[in-house]
Amino acid sequence: MPFARLARATTPTCHIGLGLAAVGRPGYITLGRDQDLGADRSVAALRARTHELLDAAYAQGVRYVDAARSYGRSEEFLAGWLAAHPEIDDVVVGSKWGYTYTADWATDAERHEVKDHSLETYERQRAETAALLGDRLDLYQIHSVTPDSPALTDKNLHARLAEAAAQGVSVGFSTSGPAQADAIRAALAVTVDGEPLFRTVQSTYNLLETSAAPALAEAHDAGLTVIVKEGMANGRLAEEHAPPELRAVARETGLGCDAVALAVILRQPWAGVVLSGAATVAQLTSNLHAPAVDLDEGQRERLAALAEDPRAYWERRGQLPWH
């Protein structure tokens, strides 16, 4: 399994991955993104930024990169970086299918992406991903599974995913919404010829949204690699937006709010990879201090008190503007 490569890695940051959602397209819902990216959101500018981030991440020990068909040109940018570095063979590459990017490189589009978990969409997007990443793709995930997703019950789709797995691509899924735990447990029950289909799960978990933790622990115990996304709650835990208690704990540690927030996730026994969604090298470098954060029991309890009701959390997330 590709993630076995991470188990053999020895750098402190090998269990932090780089997610490309914020830099593969000009618009996204992360707070503060206007300041992070500036006015130039051209394809050339974001390609250069993505490559700069990938250079910095690899140099600092990051070995997992996460893209998606709906992240604008993220797969294209990543493919270009990999082609420019043929000597790099120890990076685990993941992508996702199930959303189609529809914003046409605009930040004010009426709809930025359209969700469709049908077999037809899988076949189309699998071909598109293959054309860009070829045999460098290690993991292909269903994007944002919810309990009512047809991807959980479509036997024909399951068969095609199992074929991809037999050819060497690990098959996983990501989740979103207040019922993440239900979606995870439903996906754990999916089998093909008596064997579990999914090898990884990627879910939102952070100081504000902790509801998926028991199900993620179950997935880990079942042998899945757990990838955590949105550890910074789309910027709500960054320094300028962070709750006062997080800022206080960060001051006590001498490190940034981001490092503290990600450190809490890294220390979950079920967390295999925690994604950084950094849009700048400075943010990435600060995120990568997370393994050095040492929190005492009192600090952990103060941070645990920040958790919100999941429905309230997801309602607020749905109101975040596309910057």
Disulfide bonds with the S-S distance in Angstrom:
none
